[in-house]
Amino acid sequence: MNTDTASMTMPPEAAAAPVDRITTFPEPTRRHAEGSLAALGTQSWIQAWRLTKGWIGSPLVTIQALLYPALTLIMIWIVLGKSISSVTGQSSLAGSVPMMALVGAMSGSVVSGVTLMRERKNGLLSRFWALPIHRAAMFFGQLLAEVGRVIITSVLMILVGVALGFRFTQGFPAGVAFFCIPLLFGIGYSTMVTAISVYSEKGTMVEFLSLLVSLMFFFNSGFVPLMAYPQWLQPIVANQPVTCAVEAMRGLTFGGPVAEPLMKSVAWSVGMLVVFAVPALIGYRRAAQKR
């Protein structure tokens, strides 16, 4: 009762003061036009950090992008390591470490695709679209987050591989090029996953991409030597994107041909980026505008 009486006796200026404090905003210290490159860069980094923090707190991402590749690498070394080494005369880690770095990139992209579909369904993309931000910031932010995740996965595979006996024997520049291959492959594959995610339903997308990851995992030269596959299947296995990347990474670490598999790997990665980038951007726009 006393509070109500006091509020009724307050002068109009005092009653309006709290409203002024709430509705008065500080002047912005940085101003970028909505469609400027500066806005795109800044907002893409913000989006990438938002996604990365979400992935860090997600057990599913940790399992798919880190634990699953690391444990699979160890199991392949235990079960097939000696057999592959006796046949090829080279450590099985020369193929399995690059292979699991690539598989980790693909598996993590599937999880990020599921996250994107969830945000599309609950309307978060639409809320972002209503904000005065660059229209491509969401897409490029996701690619930046994927790059960070692929780097972490690749570093983990290298650490596990080194503990098992994996070594770089071709020098520092070759080691740097080794890391660039899964990064480029991860960007291309993530673009494809994004394009699929913004157009399809969750169940269909997960089933298709899981099947694709399984096929690429079991049918590449990093899993078993190319000669172990049926002769009619060898040309397909030799030219699929994971095999091309594995062979280029093998040459950069243990020696061997690099130029041809590297060109094929770059062609696959850039091809996925070129083919799926525009559909992914258009799909992002339609998903965000959908009410």
C-alpha positions as CSV (number, residue, x, y, z in Angstrom):
1,M,0.0,0.0,0.0
2,N,2.8,2.4,0.9
3,T,4.6,1.6,-2.4
4,D,1.5,2.3,-4.5
5,T,0.9,5.6,-2.6
6,A,4.6,6.6,-3.2
7,S,4.4,5.9,-6.9
8,M,1.2,7.9,-7.2
9,T,2.8,10.9,-5.5
10,M,6.0,10.8,-7.7
11,P,6.5,13.6,-10.2
12,P,6.1,12.7,-13.8
13,E,9.8,13.3,-14.5
14,A,10.8,10.7,-11.9
15,A,8.3,8.1,-13.1
16,A,9.6,8.5,-16.7
17,A,13.3,8.1,-15.7
18,P,13.4,4.3,-15.5
19,V,11.7,4.0,-18.9
20,D,14.4,6.3,-20.4
21,R,17.2,4.2,-18.9
22,I,15.7,1.1,-20.4
23,T,15.0,2.4,-23.9
24,T,18.3,4.4,-24.3
25,F,21.0,2.3,-26.0
26,P,24.7,3.2,-26.2
27,E,26.1,4.5,-29.4
28,P,27.8,1.7,-31.5
29,T,31.5,1.9,-31.6
30,R,31.8,0.1,-34.9
31,R,29.5,0.5,-37.8
32,H,29.5,-1.7,-40.9
33,A,27.0,-1.7,-43.7
34,E,24.9,-4.8,-43.7
35,G,26.2,-6.1,-47.0
36,S,29.9,-5.1,-46.5
37,L,32.8,-7.5,-46.5
38,A,33.7,-6.2,-43.0
39,A,30.3,-7.2,-41.7
40,L,30.6,-10.6,-43.4
41,G,34.0,-11.3,-41.8
42,T,33.1,-10.2,-38.3
43,Q,29.7,-11.8,-38.2
44,S,31.0,-15.1,-39.8
45,W,33.5,-15.3,-36.9
46,I,30.7,-14.7,-34.4
47,Q,28.6,-17.4,-36.0
48,A,31.6,-19.8,-36.1
49,W,32.3,-19.3,-32.4
50,R,28.6,-19.8,-31.5
51,L,28.5,-23.2,-33.3
52,T,31.9,-24.2,-31.9
53,K,30.7,-23.6,-28.3
54,G,27.6,-25.6,-29.0
55,W,29.7,-28.5,-30.4
56,I,32.1,-28.4,-27.4
57,G,29.1,-29.0,-25.1
58,S,27.6,-31.8,-27.3
59,P,28.6,-35.4,-26.5
60,L,27.4,-36.5,-29.9
61,V,29.9,-34.2,-31.7
62,T,32.7,-35.4,-29.3
63,I,31.9,-39.0,-30.1
64,Q,31.4,-38.7,-33.9
65,A,34.3,-36.3,-34.6
66,L,36.9,-37.3,-32.0
67,L,36.3,-40.5,-30.1
68,Y,35.0,-42.6,-33.0
69,P,37.9,-41.8,-35.4
70,A,40.5,-42.3,-32.7
71,L,39.2,-45.6,-31.4
72,T,38.7,-46.9,-35.0
73,L,42.3,-46.0,-35.8
74,I,43.6,-47.9,-32.8
75,M,41.4,-51.0,-33.7
76,I,42.5,-51.0,-37.3
77,W,46.2,-50.9,-36.1
78,I,45.6,-53.8,-33.7
79,V,43.5,-56.0,-36.1
80,L,45.0,-55.2,-39.5
81,G,48.2,-53.5,-38.8
82,K,50.6,-56.4,-39.1
83,S,48.8,-58.0,-42.1
84,I,48.8,-54.7,-44.1
85,S,52.5,-54.1,-43.2
86,S,53.5,-57.6,-44.3
87,V,51.7,-57.2,-47.7
88,T,52.8,-53.6,-48.5
89,G,56.1,-53.4,-46.7
90,Q,54.9,-50.1,-45.2
91,S,53.3,-49.3,-41.9
92,S,49.5,-49.5,-42.0
93,L,49.5,-46.1,-40.2
94,A,50.6,-44.5,-43.5
95,G,47.1,-45.1,-44.8
96,S,44.9,-45.4,-41.7
97,V,45.9,-42.1,-40.1
98,P,45.0,-40.0,-43.2
99,M,41.9,-42.1,-43.7
100,M,40.6,-41.5,-40.2
101,A,41.4,-37.8,-40.4
102,L,39.1,-37.7,-43.4
103,V,36.4,-39.9,-41.9
104,G,36.4,-37.8,-38.8
105,A,35.8,-34.7,-41.0
106,M,32.9,-36.5,-42.7
107,S,31.3,-37.8,-39.5
108,G,31.5,-34.5,-37.8
109,S,29.9,-32.8,-40.8
110,V,26.9,-35.2,-40.5
111,V,26.4,-34.0,-36.9
112,S,26.6,-30.4,-37.9
113,G,24.1,-31.1,-40.6
114,V,21.7,-32.4,-38.0
115,T,22.3,-29.3,-35.9
116,L,21.5,-27.1,-38.9
117,M,18.2,-29.0,-39.5
118,R,17.3,-28.6,-35.9
119,E,17.8,-24.8,-36.1
120,R,15.8,-24.7,-39.3
121,K,12.9,-26.5,-37.6
122,N,12.8,-24.5,-34.4
123,G,12.9,-21.2,-36.3
124,L,16.4,-20.0,-35.2
125,L,17.4,-19.5,-38.8
126,S,14.4,-17.3,-39.3
127,R,15.2,-15.2,-36.3
128,F,18.7,-14.7,-37.5
129,W,17.4,-13.7,-40.9
130,A,15.4,-10.9,-39.3
131,L,18.5,-9.4,-37.8
132,P,20.5,-6.7,-39.6
133,I,23.4,-9.0,-40.5
134,H,25.1,-10.1,-43.7
135,R,23.0,-12.7,-45.5
136,A,26.0,-15.0,-46.1
137,A,27.4,-14.8,-42.6
138,M,25.5,-17.9,-41.4
139,F,26.8,-20.0,-44.2
140,F,30.4,-18.9,-44.1
141,G,30.4,-19.0,-40.3
142,Q,29.5,-22.7,-40.5
143,L,32.3,-23.3,-42.9
144,L,34.8,-21.6,-40.5
145,A,33.5,-23.7,-37.6
146,E,34.0,-26.8,-39.8
147,V,37.5,-25.8,-40.5
148,G,38.3,-25.5,-36.8
149,R,36.7,-28.9,-36.1
150,V,38.7,-30.6,-38.9
151,I,41.9,-29.1,-37.6
152,I,41.2,-30.5,-34.1
153,T,40.3,-33.9,-35.5
154,S,43.4,-34.0,-37.7
155,V,45.7,-33.1,-34.9
156,L,44.1,-35.7,-32.7
157,M,44.6,-38.4,-35.4
158,I,48.2,-37.3,-35.7
159,L,48.8,-37.6,-31.9
160,V,47.2,-41.0,-31.7
161,G,49.2,-42.1,-34.8
162,V,52.5,-40.8,-33.4
163,A,51.8,-42.8,-30.2
164,L,51.4,-45.9,-32.4
165,G,54.5,-45.2,-34.5
166,F,53.3,-42.8,-37.2
167,R,56.1,-40.4,-38.3
168,F,56.6,-37.5,-40.8
169,T,59.6,-38.4,-43.0
170,Q,59.3,-35.8,-45.8
171,G,60.1,-32.6,-44.0
172,F,58.1,-29.6,-42.6
173,P,56.6,-28.3,-45.9
174,A,55.2,-31.7,-46.7
175,G,53.7,-31.9,-43.2
176,V,52.0,-28.6,-43.7
177,A,50.6,-29.8,-47.0
178,F,49.4,-32.9,-45.2
179,F,47.1,-30.8,-43.0
180,C,45.8,-28.8,-45.9
181,I,44.3,-31.8,-47.7
182,P,41.7,-32.7,-45.0
183,L,40.9,-29.0,-44.5
184,L,40.1,-28.6,-48.2
185,F,38.2,-31.9,-48.3
186,G,36.3,-31.0,-45.1
187,I,35.2,-27.6,-46.7
188,G,33.9,-29.3,-49.8
189,Y,32.2,-32.1,-48.0
190,S,30.6,-29.7,-45.5
191,T,29.2,-27.6,-48.3
192,M,27.6,-30.7,-49.7
193,V,26.2,-31.6,-46.3
194,T,24.8,-28.1,-45.9
195,A,23.1,-28.2,-49.2
196,I,21.5,-31.5,-48.4
197,S,20.5,-30.4,-44.9
198,V,18.6,-27.3,-45.9
199,Y,16.4,-29.3,-48.4
200,S,15.8,-32.7,-46.8
201,E,14.2,-34.2,-43.8
202,K,16.3,-35.3,-40.8
203,G,15.9,-39.1,-41.2
204,T,16.6,-39.1,-45.0
205,M,19.6,-36.9,-44.7
206,V,21.2,-38.9,-41.8
207,E,20.6,-42.3,-43.5
208,F,22.0,-41.1,-46.8
209,L,25.1,-39.5,-45.4
210,S,25.8,-42.3,-42.9
211,L,25.7,-44.8,-45.9
212,L,28.0,-42.5,-47.9
213,V,30.5,-42.3,-45.0
214,S,30.5,-46.1,-44.6
215,L,31.1,-46.7,-48.3
216,M,34.0,-44.3,-48.4
217,F,35.4,-45.8,-45.2
218,F,35.4,-49.4,-46.3
219,F,36.3,-48.9,-49.9
220,N,39.5,-46.9,-50.0
221,S,43.2,-47.7,-50.1
222,G,43.7,-46.5,-46.5
223,F,41.6,-49.3,-45.1
224,V,43.3,-52.1,-47.0
225,P,45.7,-52.0,-50.0
226,L,44.1,-51.5,-53.4
227,M,45.2,-54.9,-54.5
228,A,42.9,-56.5,-51.9
229,Y,39.8,-55.4,-53.7
230,P,38.3,-57.3,-56.6
231,Q,39.8,-56.3,-59.9
232,W,36.6,-54.9,-61.3
233,L,36.3,-52.7,-58.2
234,Q,39.8,-51.4,-58.1
235,P,39.3,-48.5,-60.6
236,I,36.3,-47.2,-58.6
237,V,38.2,-47.5,-55.3
238,A,41.3,-45.9,-56.7
239,N,39.5,-42.8,-57.9
240,Q,37.0,-42.1,-55.1
241,P,37.7,-38.9,-53.1
242,V,38.9,-40.5,-49.9
243,T,41.4,-42.8,-51.7
244,C,42.8,-39.8,-53.7
245,A,43.3,-37.8,-50.5
246,V,44.8,-40.7,-48.6
247,E,47.3,-41.5,-51.3
248,A,48.4,-37.8,-51.5
249,M,48.8,-37.7,-47.7
250,R,50.6,-41.0,-47.7
251,G,53.1,-39.6,-50.2
252,L,53.6,-36.4,-48.1
253,T,54.4,-38.4,-45.0
254,F,56.1,-41.8,-46.0
255,G,57.1,-40.9,-49.6
256,G,55.6,-42.0,-52.9
257,P,53.6,-40.4,-55.7
258,V,52.0,-37.1,-54.7
259,A,51.2,-35.0,-57.8
260,E,48.5,-37.2,-59.4
261,P,46.6,-38.1,-56.2
262,L,46.9,-34.5,-55.0
263,M,45.4,-33.1,-58.2
264,K,42.6,-35.6,-58.0
265,S,41.9,-34.8,-54.4
266,V,41.9,-31.1,-55.1
267,A,39.5,-31.7,-58.0
268,W,37.1,-33.6,-55.8
269,S,37.1,-31.1,-53.0
270,V,36.8,-28.0,-55.2
271,G,34.2,-29.8,-57.3
272,M,32.0,-30.4,-54.3
273,L,32.4,-26.8,-53.2
274,V,31.6,-25.4,-56.7
275,V,28.6,-27.8,-57.3
276,F,27.0,-27.4,-53.9
277,A,27.8,-23.8,-52.8
278,V,25.0,-22.1,-54.7
279,P,22.3,-24.6,-53.7
280,A,23.5,-24.4,-50.1
281,L,23.2,-20.6,-50.1
282,I,19.8,-20.6,-51.8
283,G,18.6,-23.3,-49.4
284,Y,19.9,-21.3,-46.5
285,R,17.9,-18.3,-47.7
286,R,14.7,-20.3,-48.2
287,A,15.0,-22.1,-44.9
288,A,15.5,-18.8,-43.1
289,Q,12.6,-17.0,-44.8
290,K,10.2,-19.9,-44.1
291,R,7.8,-19.2,-41.3
